[in-house]
């Protein structure tokens, strides 16, 4: 039994080329598609010829104004394309069909490979997203780990400060929150003069203090602090100690003492 001959190319429909054709004429096989790997049939060619002839007849009779010369040319060209495909299939070298089938298989394999590549890229993207989430978690763990020594030390410092009474010298806790509190301190400035003083002493590129470090100019008596002194501590610790921009200086000193002496 001879092997079945199969199309080696897609042949679009007339409707594909002219979607504006009204449904009234769709009964003339305007939607007959031929796909790669479809089995060759003489009926395909006969129907294509009949469709072209029918459309041309309607046009010449003047009863179908929607069927213009371009549509007729498309129908005739499609018929000629199918006939050419049939000629190639029937009269080409004996191994042409095998070659065509091989090309079809290769094309299908390329399509499948492309689909697999898309899936692999999607999986890689999901892996990148998971990796980014893991890296963020690691960053959090590293930050928490680097804060731990300061937190342990501060338990002792604040515990000692808490036990002291009266006007005594308090110890400065170590920095626990990473980053600079410059923006935070500027927002807490009570007026423009204090804000400008802070901006002059601490420009935007001023480096943040290291975790576990202590303020270099710590005033041991909270009762002697001025607004600028409290803002410098906010900048250093990256913590506003509950201070509000509307707080008076006495209120800020109370909140600072609470930060230094209470857990």
Buried (B, 14 or more C-beta within 10 A) or exposed (E): EEEEBBBBEEBEBBBBBBEEBEEEBEEBBBEBEBEBBEEBBEEBBEBBBBBBBBBBEBBEEEEBEEBEEEBBEBBBBBBBBBBEBBEBBEEEEEEBBEEBBEEBEEEEEEEEEEEEEEEEEEEEEEEEEEEEEEEEEEEEEEBEEBBEEBBEBBEEBBEEBEEEEEEEEBBBBBBBBEEBBBEBBBEBBBEEEBBEBBBEEBEEEEEBBEBBEBBEEBBEEBEEBEBBBBBBBBBBBBBBBEBEEEBEEEEBBBBBBEBBBEE
